[in-house]
C-alpha cells in the first residue's frame, strides 16, 4: 500500500476524455462482425482486381512501373524524382514477381521508359500491369483494417463495420486503389499515422515511434503529404500531453513530436538507401531553379538531394498554366473550389450525408469530441493544401477524404437518437447500391444527382473520368461492332493503340472533309476541344460510348 502511495507514476492512467471501449459484440453472435468484415473486404478485392484486369494503363502508371523496373535493375534513382521512392518500391514488388525483360540501354524520358517496357520490350503489358497493381490493391485492403480499427475504438464494433463499409464501397478508393499509382498509399499511410497517434494517448512509448514510421512512409510516397507534418507533430505532442500528468509533460510532449519527426526523416532516407545505398543522383529530366521562399523551404528539407530536386520539380509544375474543366467550363489556371465541387459530384449521396452527420457528431457528442482533432483537422488541412494547387485533375488529390471521413461517419451511431442505427443502415445500403451500379467503371463514377457515370464527362475531365484506361475496351468494341470501318482517333493516354489492334489516323492532320467513318475521341479531349477538333466533333453524330470515357462519333 505504501509503495502505491510513493510511486503513483507506476499506476496505469487513462486520459479522462478517451472513450471507453465498447463491448466486443452481441452475446451469442461473435461471428457477425468478422463475417461482415470479410464480406466487405472480399467485395472490395473483387471490384479492384476486376478493374485492374480490365483497364489498360492509365496516364501515370507507365511512369511508375518503368521507374520501379529501373530501380530494380539499375539500383539508382534516375527517373520520376517528383515522387519519393517508397510507393514505387511497393509497385516494384509486383514488377519483380512479373520479372519483365528490361532494356537498360534505352534512353528517353520517364514516360517513354515506361511505354518501352510495356510495349516494345517483348513483355505482356496486361500481365505486367496486373502484377504491378496487385501490391497497391493489397495495401488498400490493409488500410481498410485501419479504418475498421480506428472507428471500432471510437464507437464499437458496429461503428467499425459502418466505417469499413463506406471505405470499401467508395468508388474513388476502389478506382485508385486498383491502380499502380501513389495516391491511395500516401493517404493510407497518413491515416495509419493519425490512428497510431490516437492510440498513443494510452501507450505513447509504443505508438509514438510507430506513428513516426507511418508518417515517414507517407512522406516517402508523395511530397504533397508534407502539408500534414505540422498536424502530425502537434497531435503527437497533444497525445502525450493528455496522457502524462507530470510536471515534465511539456518536455515529454515536445519529445514525442521530436520522435515522430526523427523517425519519419529516417524512413525517408531509408527508402532512398534501399534503392541505392550510395545515394547516386543523376536526374534524367530538367530540374527547375526555385527562388524566394520556396527555395529556402527546399534547402531546409532534411532529406536527400533527390528529394529536394523532386520538390523543385513539383514547384515547377505549380508554375505551369494547366487547363481545367468543371461543369462544362474550360479554363486555364485553377479554381479554389474545384476539389470540393468534384467531390460533390463523385461521392455517393448516402456517403455525403454520413460524412456531414459524422463530422457534426464528432464535434457535438462529448465522448467523441477528443477524436475531432485527429479526424477533422488533418482532413481540413490536407484539403486546404490540395485546393491551393494549380492542377485541377481529379479527386485523387483528395482521396484521403473518404478515408478519414469514413471513420468520422461512424460517430453517427453515438448519437442518442432512437432511429440513428436504422438511418445509418439505410444510407449505407444506398451507398452500396450506387457503388455496385457503377461496377466495373469506378474511375468515371458520379452520383445519381449528377446523372451517374455516363454523364461525368459533361462536368469533369482527366482522372475523374478519362485517364486512358479504356483503350483495350475500345479495341474490343471496334472489332465487335464496327469491323472494317475507317477509324480516326484522338486518344488521351499512355497506351499504344496499335498494340491493341487499333489501326487509326489522327483527324487533326488532314483536311476536314477527308475525315469520314468513325471519329473516336477520349472524353478529356472532347472537354478541351478547340479549333479543328471542335469543328470535327460539332459536325459529327455521337453513336456510342466506351467505358464512359471514350465517345465514338459517325462522320
C-alpha positions as CSV (number, residue, x, y, z in Angstrom):
1,X,0.0,0.0,0.0
2,X,2.9,2.3,0.9
3,X,4.6,1.5,-2.5
4,X,1.5,2.6,-4.3
5,X,1.4,5.9,-2.4
6,X,5.1,6.6,-3.0
7,X,5.0,5.7,-6.7
8,X,1.8,6.8,-8.3
9,X,3.5,7.2,-11.6
10,X,3.6,3.4,-11.9
11,X,-0.2,3.3,-11.9
12,X,-1.8,3.0,-15.4
13,X,-3.7,6.1,-16.3
14,X,-6.4,6.5,-18.9
15,X,-7.0,10.0,-20.1
16,X,-10.4,11.2,-18.9
17,X,-11.6,12.1,-22.4
18,X,-10.7,8.9,-24.1
19,X,-13.9,7.0,-25.0
20,X,-14.2,3.7,-23.1
21,X,-14.0,0.6,-25.3
22,X,-17.4,-0.7,-26.3
23,X,-18.4,-4.4,-25.9
24,X,-16.9,-6.7,-28.5
25,X,-20.3,-7.6,-29.9
26,X,-23.7,-9.1,-29.1
27,X,-23.6,-12.1,-26.9
28,X,-24.3,-15.2,-29.0
29,X,-23.2,-13.6,-32.2
30,X,-19.4,-13.3,-32.0
31,X,-19.2,-14.3,-35.7
32,X,-21.3,-11.5,-37.1
33,X,-18.7,-8.7,-37.1
34,X,-15.9,-10.9,-38.5
35,X,-18.2,-12.1,-41.2
36,X,-19.2,-8.6,-42.3
37,X,-15.6,-7.6,-42.4
38,X,-14.7,-10.5,-44.6
39,X,-17.6,-9.8,-46.9
40,X,-16.8,-6.1,-47.2
41,X,-13.1,-6.6,-47.9
42,X,-13.9,-9.5,-50.3
43,X,-16.2,-7.4,-52.4
44,X,-13.7,-4.7,-52.5
45,X,-11.0,-7.1,-53.5
46,X,-13.2,-8.5,-56.3
47,X,-14.0,-4.9,-57.5
48,X,-10.4,-3.8,-57.5
49,X,-9.0,-7.0,-59.2
50,X,-11.7,-6.9,-61.8
51,X,-10.9,-3.3,-62.5
52,X,-7.2,-4.0,-62.6
53,X,-7.6,-6.8,-65.1
54,X,-9.9,-4.9,-67.5
55,X,-8.2,-1.5,-67.6
56,X,-5.3,-0.6,-69.8
57,X,-2.5,1.6,-68.4
58,X,-3.6,5.0,-67.2
59,X,-1.5,8.1,-67.9
60,X,0.7,8.0,-64.8
61,X,1.1,4.2,-64.4
62,X,3.8,3.5,-67.1
63,X,6.0,6.2,-65.4
64,X,5.8,4.5,-62.0
65,X,6.1,0.9,-63.4
66,X,9.1,1.9,-65.6
67,X,10.8,3.7,-62.7
68,X,10.2,0.7,-60.5
69,X,11.8,-1.6,-63.1
70,X,14.7,0.7,-63.5
71,X,15.3,0.8,-59.7
72,X,15.2,-3.0,-59.5
73,X,17.8,-3.4,-62.3
74,X,20.0,-0.4,-62.0
75,X,19.8,0.3,-58.3
76,X,19.9,4.0,-58.9
77,X,17.5,7.0,-58.6
78,X,17.1,8.3,-62.1
79,X,13.5,8.8,-63.1
80,X,10.4,10.4,-61.6
81,X,12.2,12.5,-58.8
82,X,9.0,14.4,-58.2
83,X,7.8,11.5,-56.1
84,X,9.9,9.7,-53.5
85,X,10.7,6.0,-54.0
86,X,8.6,4.2,-51.4
87,X,5.4,3.9,-53.4
88,X,7.3,2.8,-56.4
89,X,9.1,0.2,-54.3
90,X,5.6,-1.1,-53.4
91,X,4.8,-1.3,-57.1
92,X,8.3,-2.9,-57.7
93,X,7.2,-5.9,-55.6
94,X,4.7,-6.8,-58.3
95,X,7.1,-5.9,-61.1
96,X,9.8,-8.2,-59.6
97,X,7.3,-11.1,-59.4
98,X,6.3,-10.5,-63.1
99,X,10.1,-10.5,-64.0
100,X,9.7,-8.5,-67.2
101,X,12.5,-8.0,-69.7
102,X,14.1,-4.6,-69.1
103,X,16.4,-2.8,-71.5
104,X,18.8,-0.6,-69.5
105,X,20.3,0.8,-72.7
106,X,17.1,2.6,-73.7
107,X,17.3,6.3,-73.5
108,X,14.2,8.5,-73.1
109,X,12.2,10.4,-70.5
110,X,10.3,8.7,-67.7
111,X,7.1,8.3,-69.8
112,X,9.0,6.8,-72.8
113,X,10.8,4.4,-70.5
114,X,7.5,3.1,-69.2
115,X,6.0,2.7,-72.6
116,X,9.1,1.0,-73.9
117,X,9.0,-1.5,-71.0
118,X,5.3,-2.3,-71.6
119,X,5.0,-2.3,-75.4
120,X,8.4,-2.6,-77.0
121,X,10.4,-5.0,-74.9
122,X,8.6,-8.2,-75.6
123,X,6.5,-8.1,-72.4
124,X,2.8,-8.7,-72.0
125,X,1.5,-5.3,-70.8
126,X,-1.7,-6.8,-69.4
127,X,0.1,-9.2,-67.3
128,X,2.8,-6.8,-66.2
129,X,0.2,-4.1,-65.2
130,X,-1.8,-6.6,-63.2
131,X,1.3,-7.6,-61.2
132,X,2.2,-4.0,-60.7
133,X,-1.2,-3.2,-59.4
134,X,-1.6,-6.1,-57.0
135,X,0.7,-4.8,-54.2
136,X,-1.3,-1.5,-54.2
137,X,-4.5,-3.5,-54.0
138,X,-3.2,-5.5,-51.0
139,X,-2.1,-2.2,-49.3
140,X,-5.6,-0.7,-50.0
141,X,-7.3,-3.6,-48.3
142,X,-4.9,-3.3,-45.4
143,X,-5.8,0.3,-44.9
144,X,-9.4,-0.9,-44.7
145,X,-8.4,-2.7,-41.5
146,X,-7.0,0.6,-40.1
147,X,-10.3,2.3,-40.8
148,X,-12.1,-0.6,-39.1
149,X,-9.9,-0.5,-36.0
150,X,-10.0,3.3,-35.7
151,X,-13.8,3.5,-35.8
152,X,-14.2,0.4,-33.6
153,X,-12.2,2.1,-30.9
154,X,-14.4,5.2,-31.1
155,X,-17.9,3.7,-31.2
156,X,-17.6,0.0,-31.0
157,X,-17.9,-2.9,-33.5
158,X,-21.0,-1.6,-35.3
159,X,-19.2,1.7,-35.9
160,X,-16.2,-0.2,-37.2
161,X,-18.3,-2.1,-39.7
162,X,-20.1,1.1,-40.9
163,X,-16.7,2.9,-41.4
164,X,-15.3,-0.1,-43.3
165,X,-18.4,-0.3,-45.4
166,X,-18.0,3.4,-46.5
167,X,-14.3,2.9,-47.2
168,X,-14.8,-0.4,-49.1
169,X,-17.7,0.9,-51.2
170,X,-16.1,4.2,-52.0
171,X,-15.8,4.5,-55.9
172,X,-12.8,6.8,-55.5
173,X,-10.9,4.4,-53.2
174,X,-11.7,1.4,-55.4
175,X,-10.7,3.2,-58.6
176,X,-7.4,4.5,-57.4
177,X,-6.7,1.6,-55.1
178,X,-6.7,-0.7,-58.1
179,X,-4.0,1.3,-60.0
180,X,-0.2,1.2,-59.8
181,X,-0.2,4.8,-58.5
182,X,0.7,6.6,-55.3
183,X,-2.4,8.5,-54.2
184,X,-4.0,5.8,-52.1
185,X,-0.8,4.5,-50.5
186,X,0.2,8.0,-49.4
187,X,-3.3,8.8,-47.9
188,X,-3.4,5.4,-46.2
189,X,-0.1,5.9,-44.5
190,X,-1.2,9.3,-43.2
191,X,-4.4,7.7,-41.8
192,X,-2.4,5.0,-40.2
193,X,-0.1,7.6,-38.6
194,X,-3.1,9.5,-37.2
195,X,-4.6,6.3,-35.9
196,X,-1.4,5.3,-34.1
197,X,-1.2,8.8,-32.6
198,X,-4.7,8.4,-31.3
199,X,-3.6,5.1,-29.7
200,X,-0.6,6.9,-28.3
201,X,-2.9,8.5,-25.8
202,X,-2.8,5.2,-23.9
203,X,0.6,3.8,-24.7
204,X,2.8,6.6,-26.0
205,X,6.1,4.7,-25.8
206,X,4.8,2.1,-28.3
207,X,2.7,4.1,-30.6
208,X,4.6,7.4,-31.0
209,X,7.5,5.7,-32.8
210,X,5.2,3.6,-34.9
211,X,3.3,6.8,-35.9
212,X,6.6,8.2,-37.0
213,X,7.2,5.2,-39.2
214,X,3.8,5.6,-40.8
215,X,4.3,9.3,-41.3
216,X,7.7,8.7,-42.9
217,X,6.1,6.2,-45.2
218,X,3.6,8.8,-46.3
219,X,6.4,11.4,-46.9
220,X,8.4,8.8,-48.8
221,X,5.5,8.1,-51.1
222,X,4.2,11.6,-52.1
223,X,5.5,15.0,-51.4
224,X,2.1,16.5,-51.0
225,X,1.9,14.8,-47.6
226,X,4.4,17.4,-46.3
227,X,1.4,19.6,-45.6
228,X,0.3,17.1,-42.9
229,X,3.6,17.2,-41.0
230,X,2.8,20.1,-38.6
231,X,-0.5,18.5,-37.8
232,X,1.1,15.1,-37.0
233,X,3.7,16.7,-34.8
234,X,1.0,18.7,-32.9
235,X,-1.1,15.5,-32.5
236,X,2.0,13.6,-31.2
237,X,2.6,16.3,-28.6
238,X,-1.1,16.5,-27.7
239,X,-1.4,12.8,-27.2
240,X,1.5,12.7,-24.8
241,X,0.3,15.8,-23.0
242,X,-3.1,14.3,-22.4
243,X,-1.6,11.1,-21.2
244,X,1.0,12.5,-18.8
245,X,0.1,14.3,-15.6
246,X,3.7,15.1,-14.5
247,X,5.2,18.5,-14.2
248,X,7.5,17.5,-17.1
249,X,4.7,16.8,-19.5
250,X,5.6,19.8,-21.6
251,X,9.1,18.4,-22.2
252,X,7.7,14.9,-22.9
253,X,5.1,16.3,-25.3
254,X,7.9,18.1,-27.2
255,X,10.0,15.0,-27.1
256,X,7.1,13.0,-28.7
257,X,6.9,15.4,-31.6
258,X,10.6,15.1,-32.0
259,X,10.5,11.3,-32.1
260,X,7.9,11.4,-34.8
261,X,10.0,13.9,-36.8
262,X,13.2,12.0,-36.4
263,X,11.7,8.6,-37.2
264,X,9.8,10.0,-40.2
265,X,13.0,11.5,-41.6
266,X,14.9,8.2,-41.1
267,X,12.2,6.3,-43.0
268,X,12.5,8.8,-46.0
269,X,16.3,8.3,-46.1
270,X,15.9,4.6,-45.8
271,X,13.6,4.5,-48.8
272,X,16.3,6.1,-50.9
273,X,19.0,3.9,-49.5
274,X,17.0,0.7,-50.3
275,X,17.1,1.8,-54.0
276,X,20.7,2.9,-54.0
277,X,23.0,2.6,-50.8
278,X,25.4,5.0,-52.5
279,X,22.6,7.7,-53.0
280,X,23.7,8.4,-56.5
281,X,21.5,11.0,-58.2
282,X,21.6,11.5,-61.9
283,X,18.3,13.2,-63.0
284,X,17.1,12.3,-66.5
285,X,14.8,15.4,-66.7
286,X,15.2,19.1,-66.2
287,X,15.2,20.3,-62.6
288,X,13.9,23.9,-62.5
289,X,15.6,26.6,-60.4
290,X,13.4,27.7,-57.5
291,X,13.7,31.2,-56.0
292,X,12.5,33.0,-52.9
293,X,10.7,31.3,-50.0
294,X,10.2,28.1,-52.0
295,X,14.0,27.9,-52.4
296,X,14.5,28.4,-48.7
297,X,12.0,25.7,-47.8
298,X,13.6,23.2,-50.2
299,X,17.0,23.9,-48.8
300,X,15.8,23.3,-45.3
301,X,14.3,19.9,-46.0
302,X,16.4,17.3,-44.1
303,X,16.2,14.8,-47.0
304,X,18.4,13.5,-49.8
305,X,19.3,15.8,-52.7
306,X,17.0,13.7,-55.0
307,X,14.0,14.5,-52.7
308,X,14.9,18.2,-52.7
309,X,15.2,18.2,-56.5
310,X,11.8,16.5,-56.6
311,X,10.3,19.3,-54.7
312,X,11.8,21.7,-57.2
313,X,10.2,19.8,-60.0
314,X,6.9,19.9,-58.1
315,X,7.2,23.7,-57.7
316,X,7.9,23.9,-61.4
317,X,4.6,22.1,-62.1
318,X,2.8,24.6,-59.9
319,X,4.1,27.4,-62.1
320,X,2.6,25.8,-65.3
321,X,-0.6,27.2,-66.7
322,X,-2.6,23.9,-66.7
323,X,-6.1,23.7,-68.2
324,X,-9.1,22.6,-66.1
325,X,-12.6,21.6,-66.8
326,X,-15.5,21.9,-64.4
327,X,-19.3,21.8,-65.0
328,X,-18.8,22.3,-68.7
329,X,-16.4,25.2,-68.3
330,X,-12.9,25.0,-69.8
331,X,-10.4,27.3,-68.1
332,X,-6.7,28.0,-67.6
333,X,-5.3,28.0,-64.1
334,X,-7.0,26.6,-61.1
335,X,-10.2,27.2,-59.2
336,X,-10.0,27.1,-55.4
337,X,-13.4,25.3,-55.1
338,X,-12.6,22.7,-57.7
339,X,-11.9,19.8,-55.4
340,X,-15.0,20.3,-53.1
341,X,-17.1,20.6,-56.3
342,X,-15.5,17.4,-57.8
343,X,-16.0,15.5,-54.5
344,X,-19.7,16.6,-54.5
345,X,-20.1,15.0,-58.0
346,X,-18.0,11.9,-57.4
347,X,-19.1,10.8,-53.9
348,X,-22.3,8.7,-53.4
349,X,-25.1,10.7,-51.9
350,X,-25.5,8.5,-48.9
351,X,-21.8,8.8,-48.2
352,X,-22.0,12.6,-48.4
353,X,-24.9,12.6,-45.9
354,X,-23.0,10.3,-43.5
355,X,-19.8,12.3,-43.8
356,X,-21.6,15.5,-42.8
357,X,-23.5,13.9,-40.0
358,X,-20.4,12.1,-38.7
359,X,-18.4,15.4,-38.7
360,X,-21.2,17.0,-36.6
361,X,-21.4,14.1,-34.3
362,X,-17.6,14.0,-33.6
363,X,-17.8,17.7,-32.6
364,X,-21.2,17.6,-30.8
365,X,-21.1,14.2,-28.9
366,X,-19.0,14.7,-25.8
367,X,-17.3,11.3,-25.7
368,X,-16.3,11.6,-29.3
369,X,-15.0,15.2,-29.1
370,X,-11.5,14.1,-28.3
371,X,-11.3,12.5,-31.7
372,X,-12.1,15.7,-33.6
373,X,-8.5,16.9,-33.9
374,X,-7.4,13.5,-35.2
375,X,-10.1,13.1,-37.8
376,X,-11.2,16.6,-38.9
377,X,-8.1,18.7,-38.6
378,X,-5.8,16.6,-40.8
379,X,-8.7,16.3,-43.4
380,X,-9.2,20.1,-43.4
381,X,-5.5,20.9,-43.6
382,X,-4.8,18.5,-46.4
383,X,-7.8,19.5,-48.3
384,X,-7.0,23.2,-48.0
385,X,-3.4,22.5,-49.2
386,X,-4.7,20.5,-52.2
387,X,-7.2,23.3,-53.0
388,X,-4.3,25.7,-53.4
389,X,-2.6,23.5,-56.1
390,X,-2.5,24.5,-59.8
391,X,-3.6,21.1,-61.1
392,X,-7.3,20.6,-61.2
393,X,-7.0,17.0,-62.4
394,X,-9.2,14.9,-60.1
395,X,-10.4,13.8,-56.7
396,X,-7.4,11.5,-56.5
397,X,-5.6,14.6,-55.0
398,X,-8.2,14.3,-52.1
399,X,-8.5,10.6,-51.8
400,X,-7.7,11.0,-48.1
401,X,-11.2,12.5,-47.6
402,X,-13.2,9.2,-48.0
403,X,-10.6,7.5,-45.7
404,X,-10.7,9.9,-42.8
405,X,-14.4,10.8,-43.0
406,X,-15.4,7.1,-43.2
407,X,-14.1,6.9,-39.6
408,X,-15.9,10.1,-38.6
409,X,-19.1,8.9,-40.2
410,X,-19.2,6.0,-37.7
411,X,-19.8,8.6,-35.0
412,X,-23.4,9.0,-36.0
413,X,-24.1,5.7,-34.1
414,X,-23.1,7.5,-30.9
415,X,-26.0,10.0,-31.3
416,X,-28.7,9.3,-28.8
417,X,-31.5,9.1,-31.3
418,X,-33.8,6.1,-31.5
419,X,-33.6,5.7,-35.3
420,X,-29.9,6.5,-35.7
421,X,-29.0,2.9,-36.5
422,X,-31.8,2.5,-39.0
423,X,-30.9,5.7,-40.8
424,X,-27.2,4.8,-40.9
425,X,-28.1,1.3,-42.3
426,X,-30.4,2.8,-44.9
427,X,-27.7,5.3,-46.1
428,X,-25.0,2.6,-46.2
429,X,-27.3,0.4,-48.3
430,X,-27.9,3.4,-50.6
431,X,-24.1,3.7,-51.0
432,X,-23.8,0.0,-51.7
433,X,-26.4,0.2,-54.5
434,X,-24.8,3.3,-56.0
435,X,-21.3,1.7,-55.9
436,X,-22.5,-1.6,-57.3
437,X,-24.3,0.1,-60.2
438,X,-21.0,1.6,-61.5
439,X,-19.1,-1.7,-61.5
440,X,-16.6,-2.1,-63.0
441,X,-16.3,1.6,-64.2
442,X,-15.3,3.2,-61.0
443,X,-13.0,5.8,-62.4
444,X,-15.8,7.8,-64.2
445,X,-18.2,7.4,-61.3
446,X,-20.6,10.2,-60.4
447,X,-23.6,10.1,-58.1
448,X,-27.2,10.0,-59.2
449,X,-27.8,13.7,-58.7
450,X,-25.3,14.3,-61.5
451,X,-26.5,11.6,-63.9
452,X,-24.3,8.7,-63.0
453,X,-21.1,7.6,-64.7
454,X,-22.4,8.2,-68.3
455,X,-22.7,11.9,-67.5
456,X,-19.4,12.6,-65.6
457,X,-17.6,13.7,-68.8
458,X,-20.0,16.6,-69.1
459,X,-18.8,18.0,-65.8
460,X,-15.3,16.8,-65.1
461,X,-12.2,15.5,-67.0
462,X,-8.9,13.8,-66.7
463,X,-8.5,11.2,-63.8
464,X,-12.1,11.9,-62.8
465,X,-13.4,10.2,-65.9
466,X,-10.9,9.6,-68.6
467,X,-7.3,8.7,-67.7
468,X,-6.6,6.5,-70.8
469,X,-8.0,3.3,-69.0
470,X,-10.3,2.1,-71.8
471,X,-8.1,1.6,-74.8
472,X,-8.4,-2.2,-74.6
473,X,-12.2,-1.9,-74.2
474,X,-12.2,0.4,-77.3
475,X,-10.4,-2.2,-79.3
476,X,-12.9,-4.9,-78.4
477,X,-15.8,-2.6,-79.2
478,X,-14.4,-1.7,-82.6
479,X,-13.8,-5.4,-83.5
480,X,-17.3,-6.4,-82.4
481,X,-19.5,-3.6,-83.7
482,X,-17.5,-1.8,-86.4
483,X,-15.3,-4.2,-88.2
484,X,-13.5,-2.9,-91.3
485,X,-14.5,0.8,-90.8
486,X,-12.1,3.7,-91.1
487,X,-11.0,4.9,-87.7
488,X,-9.9,8.4,-86.8
489,X,-8.6,8.5,-83.2
490,X,-7.8,11.3,-80.7
491,X,-6.7,9.3,-77.6
492,X,-5.5,10.8,-74.4
493,X,-3.5,8.2,-72.5
494,X,-0.3,6.2,-72.3
495,X,-1.4,3.2,-74.1
496,X,-0.3,2.3,-77.7
497,X,-3.4,1.9,-79.9
498,X,-1.7,-0.3,-82.5
499,X,-0.7,-2.8,-79.8
500,X,-4.4,-3.5,-79.2
501,X,-5.1,-3.8,-83.0
502,X,-6.5,-0.3,-83.5
503,X,-5.4,0.9,-86.9
504,X,-6.3,4.6,-86.8
505,X,-5.2,8.0,-88.0
506,X,-5.2,11.5,-86.4
507,X,-8.1,13.5,-87.8
508,X,-6.3,16.8,-86.9
509,X,-3.6,16.2,-89.6
510,X,-5.8,16.0,-92.7
511,X,-8.5,18.3,-94.2
512,X,-11.8,18.3,-92.5
513,X,-13.7,16.8,-95.5
514,X,-11.3,13.8,-95.6
515,X,-12.4,12.6,-92.2
516,X,-15.1,10.1,-92.9
517,X,-16.0,7.0,-91.0
518,X,-15.7,6.7,-87.2
519,X,-14.3,9.6,-85.2
520,X,-13.2,8.2,-81.8
521,X,-12.3,10.8,-79.1
522,X,-11.3,10.5,-75.5
523,X,-13.7,12.4,-73.3
524,X,-11.0,14.6,-71.8
525,X,-10.1,15.6,-75.3
526,X,-13.7,16.3,-76.0
527,X,-13.9,18.6,-72.9
528,X,-10.9,20.6,-74.0
529,X,-11.6,20.5,-77.8
530,X,-10.9,23.7,-79.7
531,X,-10.1,24.6,-83.3
532,X,-10.0,21.7,-85.7
533,X,-11.1,19.0,-83.2
534,X,-14.1,21.1,-82.0
535,X,-15.2,21.5,-85.7
536,X,-14.9,17.8,-86.2
537,X,-17.0,17.0,-83.1
538,X,-19.6,19.6,-83.9
539,X,-20.1,18.2,-87.4
540,X,-20.3,14.6,-86.2
541,X,-23.0,12.4,-84.6
542,X,-22.4,10.6,-81.4
543,X,-23.3,6.9,-81.8
544,X,-21.5,5.0,-79.0
545,X,-19.6,5.3,-75.7
546,X,-16.9,3.1,-74.3
547,X,-16.3,2.7,-70.6
548,X,-17.9,6.2,-70.0
549,X,-14.6,7.7,-71.1
550,X,-14.4,7.5,-74.9
551,X,-17.0,8.7,-77.3
552,X,-17.5,7.3,-80.8
553,X,-18.9,9.6,-83.5
554,X,-20.1,8.9,-87.0
555,X,-19.0,11.1,-89.9
